[in-house]
Amino acid sequence: MSRQRALVVSGLGLVAATYGLVRLAYGLFLPDVQRDLGLSAGSAGWVSSGASVLYCVGAVVGFAVAARAPRTLVAAAALVAGGGAIGMATAAAPGVFGAASIVGSAGAGLASPALVRLVEQHVPTAGRDRAQAVVNAGTGPGLVAAGVLALVLLPDWRTAWAWSGVFALVVGGVLLGATRGGRAADGRAASTPAPAPTSASASASASASASAPDARWWRAHRAVLALALLFGAGSAVVWTYGRSVLVDAGAPVTVSVSAWIALGTGGAAVVVTARWTSRLRARTQWAVTTAAVALAVVALGTAPQWTVPALAACAVFGWGYTAATGALIAWTTEVDPDRASAGTSVLFVALVFGQAVGAGADGALLGLVGTPVVFVAGALVTTACALLGLRVRAADATRSSGCTPPTPRAPHAGPSRRPAGP
């Protein structure tokens, strides 16, 4: 296996571990954890909130460090996620379990910007968009793996968490090996800083691309940041209550867990559709994928008693959500390619913060207006994301940031420069 292929496969595996198997599997195993450890519903909510906060902390660290030390971030992500999962597996008290879960969620925040940077460094330009999309799609396989572990091992949630932790540590080690002493996409050593852009607007030193974003960068991203917040709020209802709405509708455990697998399968399908989505402008990617999420949310919330449509809605949600996060990567790359890893961190923090706000609002409204209304509200918010995204012109944002827009490729030149893809 070539080093580039090993990087892509292990990068996908690290996303699968940190997102699908550790961060997003919390709700899947929670009922069994509560039964065995006596973790109250209120405490479980605080653990979830704390995990979101630590994810944001990890992403902020990635924002600051990815351009200089992406491999260090990879090592930290694997250790934090793996150690957190193993800590959950061995926890003898609810407090220990909660602390391990919170810490483990930081691994996902550390991993994303590091992987964006490593793909930039080690994959040639012609294949970079496809590589970004494939790596980002790791959340889907991770969710599928978590669902399979649940089907096979429950009620033994400890063994499931232990396997997840070991996998995170192993795949992190493989990724570090694949990126050690490699060559950058332009043929120079991967650790060598890229030269300064040659455009008239960017004649600074070689380290300019790794500098902190300035006021123009933030102005160029403000619309995309707002959209990420809204999308997080609108999609939170599925991540928080997607399995619960099925159980409340009378679905057996096998069906409710299979819905989780359907989510992951949909996310994994991004690998298949990446060649198509990578040809689209970022705002078009965003509109298509967030509209798919909106349809899935309203279908799941209003017809959970119909098993086949409900499972199909979960699959569509998984695809749309994963591809929409890829559209965020594409958008920040479109605005400022030199700070794509920093932009990824900022936008993912906004997305997760939106999820935290949305989950709180959903919980407050659930007892007042009922589940269908809450799901419809989430779908309306997500629909607004799709419509508003079409009004944001990437070229205008690029001019606001002071960057030179990338030169378009000929139609036959293969996938576009836009990465699609966590």
C-alpha positions as CSV (number, residue, x, y, z in Angstrom):
1,M,0.0,0.0,0.0
2,S,1.4,3.4,-0.9
3,R,1.9,6.0,1.7
4,Q,-0.8,8.3,0.3
5,R,-3.3,5.4,0.3
6,A,-2.2,4.5,3.9
7,L,-2.7,8.1,4.9
8,V,-6.2,8.3,3.5
9,V,-7.3,4.9,4.9
10,S,-5.9,5.5,8.4
11,G,-7.2,9.1,8.3
12,L,-10.7,7.7,7.6
13,G,-10.2,5.3,10.4
14,L,-9.2,8.0,12.9
15,V,-12.3,10.0,12.0
16,A,-14.3,6.8,12.4
17,A,-12.8,6.2,15.9
18,T,-12.9,9.7,17.3
19,Y,-16.3,10.7,15.9
20,G,-18.4,7.6,15.3
21,L,-17.0,5.2,17.9
22,V,-16.3,7.6,20.8
23,R,-18.0,10.9,20.5
24,L,-21.3,10.0,18.8
25,A,-21.7,6.5,20.4
26,Y,-22.5,8.0,23.8
27,G,-26.2,8.1,23.3
28,L,-26.3,4.6,21.7
29,F,-24.9,2.9,24.8
30,L,-26.3,5.3,27.4
31,P,-29.4,3.3,28.5
32,D,-27.2,0.3,29.4
33,V,-24.7,2.5,31.2
34,Q,-27.4,4.1,33.2
35,R,-28.8,0.7,34.2
36,D,-25.4,-0.6,35.4
37,L,-23.8,2.5,36.9
38,G,-26.9,4.4,38.1
39,L,-26.1,7.5,36.0
40,S,-29.2,9.7,36.3
41,A,-30.8,11.3,33.3
42,G,-29.8,14.8,34.6
43,S,-26.2,13.7,35.0
44,A,-26.2,12.1,31.6
45,G,-27.3,15.5,30.1
46,W,-24.5,17.3,31.8
47,V,-22.0,14.7,30.6
48,S,-23.2,15.3,27.0
49,S,-22.9,19.1,27.5
50,G,-19.4,18.7,28.9
51,A,-18.4,16.5,26.0
52,S,-19.5,19.2,23.6
53,V,-17.5,21.8,25.4
54,L,-14.3,19.6,25.4
55,Y,-14.8,18.9,21.7
56,C,-14.8,22.7,21.1
57,V,-11.7,23.1,23.3
58,G,-10.0,20.4,21.2
59,A,-11.0,22.1,18.0
60,V,-9.7,25.5,19.2
61,V,-6.4,23.8,20.0
62,G,-6.4,22.3,16.5
63,F,-7.1,25.8,15.1
64,A,-3.9,27.1,16.8
65,V,-1.6,24.1,16.2
66,A,-2.6,22.3,13.0
67,A,-0.5,24.4,10.6
68,R,2.7,23.8,12.6
69,A,2.3,20.4,14.2
70,P,-0.4,18.2,12.6
71,R,1.2,14.9,13.5
72,T,1.4,16.0,17.2
73,L,-2.3,16.7,17.0
74,V,-2.9,13.2,15.5
75,A,-1.1,11.6,18.4
76,A,-3.0,13.6,20.9
77,A,-6.3,12.8,19.3
78,A,-5.7,9.1,19.3
79,L,-4.5,9.1,22.9
80,V,-7.4,11.2,24.2
81,A,-10.1,9.3,22.3
82,G,-8.6,5.9,22.9
83,G,-7.9,6.6,26.6
84,G,-11.3,8.1,27.1
85,A,-13.0,5.0,25.6
86,I,-10.9,2.6,27.7
87,G,-11.7,4.8,30.8
88,M,-15.4,4.4,30.1
89,A,-15.0,0.7,29.7
90,T,-13.3,0.3,33.1
91,A,-15.3,2.9,35.0
92,A,-16.7,1.6,38.3
93,A,-18.7,4.8,39.2
94,P,-20.8,7.2,37.2
95,G,-18.5,10.1,37.9
96,V,-15.5,8.3,36.4
97,F,-17.5,7.3,33.4
98,G,-18.7,10.8,32.9
99,A,-15.2,12.3,33.1
100,A,-13.8,9.7,30.7
101,S,-16.6,10.4,28.2
102,I,-16.0,14.2,28.4
103,V,-12.3,13.9,27.9
104,G,-12.6,11.4,25.1
105,S,-14.8,13.7,23.0
106,A,-11.9,16.2,22.7
107,G,-10.2,13.7,20.4
108,A,-12.6,14.5,17.5
109,G,-11.9,18.2,17.8
110,L,-8.2,17.6,17.7
111,A,-8.3,15.2,14.8
112,S,-10.2,17.2,12.1
113,P,-7.9,20.2,11.5
114,A,-4.8,17.9,11.7
115,L,-6.2,15.6,9.0
116,V,-7.0,18.5,6.7
117,R,-3.5,19.7,7.0
118,L,-1.9,16.3,6.5
119,V,-3.9,15.7,3.3
120,E,-2.8,19.1,2.1
121,Q,0.8,18.3,2.8
122,H,1.0,14.7,1.5
123,V,-1.5,14.4,-1.3
124,P,-0.9,15.9,-4.8
125,T,-3.3,18.6,-5.8
126,A,-5.0,16.5,-8.4
127,G,-6.2,13.9,-5.8
128,R,-6.5,16.2,-2.8
129,D,-10.3,16.9,-3.1
130,R,-11.1,13.2,-3.3
131,A,-8.8,12.4,-0.4
132,Q,-10.4,15.1,1.8
133,A,-13.8,13.7,1.1
134,V,-12.9,10.1,1.8
135,V,-11.2,11.0,5.1
136,N,-14.1,13.1,6.2
137,A,-16.5,10.3,5.5
138,G,-15.0,8.2,8.3
139,T,-17.9,9.3,10.7
140,G,-20.2,7.0,8.7
141,P,-18.2,3.8,9.1
142,G,-17.6,4.7,12.7
143,L,-21.4,4.9,13.4
144,V,-22.0,1.6,11.6
145,A,-19.3,0.0,13.6
146,A,-20.8,1.4,16.8
147,G,-24.2,0.0,15.8
148,V,-22.8,-3.4,15.0
149,L,-20.9,-3.5,18.3
150,A,-24.2,-2.7,20.1
151,L,-26.1,-5.4,18.2
152,V,-23.4,-8.0,19.0
153,L,-22.3,-7.1,22.5
154,L,-25.2,-5.3,24.3
155,P,-25.8,-5.4,27.2
156,D,-22.0,-5.7,27.5
157,W,-21.2,-2.0,26.8
158,R,-17.8,-2.2,28.5
159,T,-16.4,-4.5,25.9
160,A,-17.7,-2.3,23.1
161,W,-16.0,0.8,24.6
162,A,-12.8,-1.2,25.1
163,W,-12.7,-2.2,21.4
164,S,-13.4,1.3,20.4
165,G,-10.5,2.6,22.5
166,V,-8.0,0.1,21.2
167,F,-9.0,0.8,17.6
168,A,-8.4,4.5,18.1
169,L,-4.9,3.9,19.4
170,V,-4.0,1.5,16.7
171,V,-5.3,3.6,13.8
172,G,-3.6,6.7,15.2
173,G,-0.3,4.8,15.2
174,V,-0.8,3.7,11.6
175,L,-1.5,7.3,10.5
176,L,1.7,8.6,12.2
177,G,3.7,5.9,10.4
178,A,2.2,6.9,7.1
179,T,3.1,10.5,7.5
180,R,6.6,10.1,8.9
181,G,9.3,11.6,6.7
182,G,7.0,11.7,3.7
183,R,7.0,14.1,0.8
184,A,4.7,17.0,0.4
185,A,2.5,17.3,-2.6
186,D,4.9,19.6,-4.4
187,G,7.8,17.1,-3.9
188,R,9.5,18.9,-1.0
189,A,9.7,17.5,2.5
190,A,6.3,17.5,4.2
191,S,7.7,19.6,7.1
192,T,9.0,22.3,4.8
193,P,6.7,25.4,4.8
194,A,5.0,26.2,1.6
195,P,6.2,29.3,-0.3
196,A,4.3,32.5,-0.1
197,P,1.6,32.9,-2.7
198,T,2.7,34.8,-5.8
199,S,-0.4,37.0,-6.2
200,A,0.0,40.7,-5.7
201,S,-2.3,40.6,-2.6
202,A,-0.1,38.0,-0.9
203,S,3.6,38.8,-1.2
204,A,4.4,38.2,2.5
205,S,7.0,35.7,3.8
206,A,6.7,31.9,3.6
207,S,5.1,31.8,7.0
208,A,2.2,33.9,6.0
209,S,0.0,31.0,5.2
210,A,0.2,29.7,8.8
211,S,-0.4,33.1,10.4
212,A,-3.4,33.7,12.6
213,P,-6.6,34.8,10.7
214,D,-7.1,38.6,10.6
215,A,-10.2,40.7,10.7
216,R,-10.8,40.3,7.0
217,W,-10.7,36.5,7.4
218,W,-13.4,36.7,10.2
219,R,-15.6,39.0,8.1
220,A,-15.3,36.7,5.1
221,H,-16.4,33.7,7.3
222,R,-19.2,35.4,9.3
223,A,-22.0,34.2,7.0
224,V,-20.7,30.6,7.0
225,L,-20.3,30.7,10.7
226,A,-23.9,31.7,11.1
227,L,-25.0,28.9,8.8
228,A,-22.9,26.3,10.8
229,L,-24.6,27.4,14.0
230,L,-28.0,27.2,12.5
231,F,-27.3,23.8,11.0
232,G,-26.0,22.4,14.3
233,A,-29.2,23.7,16.1
234,G,-31.5,22.2,13.4
235,S,-29.8,18.8,13.2
236,A,-29.4,18.3,17.0
237,V,-32.9,16.9,17.3
238,V,-31.9,13.7,15.5
239,W,-28.6,13.1,17.3
240,T,-30.4,13.7,20.7
241,Y,-33.8,12.1,20.1
242,G,-33.5,10.1,16.9
243,R,-33.4,6.7,18.7
244,S,-35.8,7.8,21.4
245,V,-38.5,8.7,18.9
246,L,-38.3,5.3,17.4
247,V,-38.5,3.6,20.8
248,D,-41.5,5.7,21.8
249,A,-43.2,4.7,18.6
250,G,-42.8,1.0,19.6
251,A,-39.7,0.0,17.7
252,P,-37.8,-3.0,19.2
253,V,-34.2,-2.6,20.2
254,T,-33.0,-4.2,17.0
255,V,-34.8,-1.6,14.9
256,S,-33.7,1.4,17.0
257,V,-30.1,0.2,16.9
258,S,-30.4,-0.5,13.1
259,A,-31.4,3.1,12.7
260,W,-28.0,4.1,14.1
261,I,-26.4,1.8,11.6
262,A,-28.5,3.4,8.9
263,L,-27.1,6.8,10.0
264,G,-23.6,5.5,9.6
265,T,-24.3,3.8,6.3
266,G,-25.6,7.1,4.9
267,G,-22.5,8.9,6.1
268,A,-20.3,6.3,4.5
269,A,-22.1,6.8,1.2
270,V,-20.3,10.2,1.0
271,V,-17.3,8.2,-0.3
272,V,-19.4,7.1,-3.3
273,T,-20.9,10.5,-4.0
274,A,-17.7,12.5,-3.3
275,R,-16.7,12.7,-7.0
276,W,-20.0,14.3,-7.8
277,T,-20.1,16.7,-4.8
278,S,-16.5,17.8,-5.2
279,R,-17.4,19.2,-8.6
280,L,-19.9,21.6,-7.0
281,R,-19.3,25.1,-5.6
282,A,-19.3,25.1,-1.8
283,R,-22.6,26.9,-1.5
284,T,-24.2,24.5,-3.9
285,Q,-22.9,21.5,-1.9
286,W,-24.3,23.2,1.3
287,A,-27.7,23.8,-0.2
288,V,-28.1,20.2,-1.5
289,T,-26.9,18.5,1.6
290,T,-28.7,20.6,4.2
291,A,-31.9,20.3,2.2
292,A,-31.5,16.5,2.4
293,V,-31.1,16.7,6.1
294,A,-34.3,18.8,6.5
295,L,-36.3,16.2,4.6
296,A,-34.9,13.4,6.7
297,V,-35.6,15.3,10.0
298,V,-39.3,15.9,9.2
299,A,-39.8,12.4,7.9
300,L,-38.3,10.8,11.0
301,G,-40.2,13.0,13.4
302,T,-43.6,12.7,11.8
303,A,-43.6,9.0,10.7
304,P,-41.4,7.1,13.1
305,Q,-43.9,4.2,13.3
306,W,-43.2,3.2,9.7
307,T,-40.0,1.2,10.0
308,V,-38.7,1.3,6.4
309,P,-39.3,5.0,5.8
310,A,-37.8,5.8,9.2
311,L,-34.7,3.8,8.5
312,A,-34.4,5.4,5.1
313,A,-34.7,8.9,6.7
314,C,-31.9,8.0,9.0
315,A,-29.7,7.0,6.1
316,V,-30.5,10.2,4.2
317,F,-29.7,12.2,7.4
318,G,-26.4,10.5,7.8
319,W,-25.4,11.2,4.2
320,G,-26.6,14.8,4.3
321,Y,-25.0,15.6,7.7
322,T,-21.6,14.2,6.8
323,A,-21.6,15.8,3.3
324,A,-22.7,19.1,4.8
325,T,-19.7,19.1,7.2
326,G,-17.6,18.5,4.1
327,A,-19.2,21.5,2.4
328,L,-18.0,23.6,5.4
329,I,-14.4,22.4,4.7
330,A,-14.9,23.2,1.0
331,W,-16.3,26.7,1.9
332,T,-13.4,27.7,4.2
333,T,-11.0,26.4,1.6
334,E,-12.7,28.4,-1.1
335,V,-12.4,31.6,1.1
336,D,-8.8,31.1,2.1
337,P,-7.0,27.9,1.1
338,D,-3.9,28.8,3.2
339,R,-5.9,28.6,6.4
340,A,-8.2,25.7,5.6
341,S,-7.3,23.8,8.7
342,A,-7.9,26.8,10.9
343,G,-11.2,27.4,9.2
344,T,-12.3,23.8,9.7
345,S,-11.7,24.2,13.4
346,V,-13.7,27.4,13.7
347,L,-16.6,26.1,11.7
348,F,-16.8,22.8,13.5
349,V,-16.8,24.6,16.8
350,A,-19.7,26.7,15.6
351,L,-21.5,23.6,14.4
352,V,-21.1,21.8,17.8
353,F,-22.0,24.9,19.7
354,G,-25.2,25.1,17.6
355,Q,-25.9,21.5,18.5
356,A,-25.6,22.2,22.2
357,V,-28.0,25.1,21.9
358,G,-30.4,23.1,19.7
359,A,-30.4,20.1,22.0
360,G,-31.2,22.4,25.0
361,A,-34.1,24.1,23.2
362,D,-35.4,20.8,21.9
363,G,-35.5,19.4,25.4
364,A,-37.3,22.4,26.7
365,L,-39.9,22.3,24.0
366,L,-40.5,18.5,23.9
367,G,-42.8,18.4,26.9
368,L,-44.7,21.5,25.7
369,V,-45.4,20.9,22.1
370,G,-44.6,17.2,21.5
371,T,-42.1,15.3,19.4
372,P,-43.5,15.9,15.9
373,V,-43.5,19.7,16.4
374,V,-39.9,19.7,17.7
375,F,-38.7,17.7,14.7
376,V,-40.6,19.9,12.3
377,A,-39.0,23.0,13.9
378,G,-35.6,21.4,13.4
379,A,-36.4,20.7,9.8
380,L,-37.5,24.4,9.3
381,V,-34.2,25.7,10.8
382,T,-32.2,23.3,8.5
383,T,-34.3,24.4,5.5
384,A,-33.4,28.0,6.3
385,C,-29.7,27.0,6.2
386,A,-30.1,25.6,2.7
387,L,-31.9,28.7,1.4
388,L,-29.6,31.2,3.1
389,G,-26.6,29.4,1.9
390,L,-27.5,30.0,-1.7
391,R,-27.4,33.7,-1.0
392,V,-23.8,33.7,0.1
393,R,-21.5,34.0,-2.9
394,A,-18.1,32.4,-2.3
395,A,-16.4,34.8,-4.7
396,D,-17.6,37.8,-2.7
397,A,-16.3,36.2,0.5
398,T,-13.0,35.5,-1.1
399,R,-12.6,39.2,-2.1
400,S,-13.5,40.3,1.4
401,S,-10.8,38.1,2.9
402,G,-8.1,39.6,0.6
403,C,-7.3,36.3,-1.1
404,T,-7.0,35.6,-4.7
405,P,-9.8,33.2,-6.0
406,P,-8.4,29.9,-7.2
407,T,-8.2,29.5,-11.0
408,P,-11.1,27.3,-12.3
409,R,-10.2,24.0,-14.0
410,A,-11.3,22.8,-17.3
411,P,-14.3,20.6,-17.2
412,H,-12.3,17.5,-18.1
413,A,-9.7,18.0,-15.5
414,G,-11.3,15.7,-12.9
415,P,-12.7,16.6,-9.5
416,S,-12.7,20.3,-8.7
417,R,-10.4,21.8,-6.2
418,R,-13.1,21.8,-3.5
419,P,-12.7,19.2,-0.8
420,A,-16.0,17.6,0.1
421,G,-16.1,16.2,3.1
422,P,-15.7,16.1,8.7
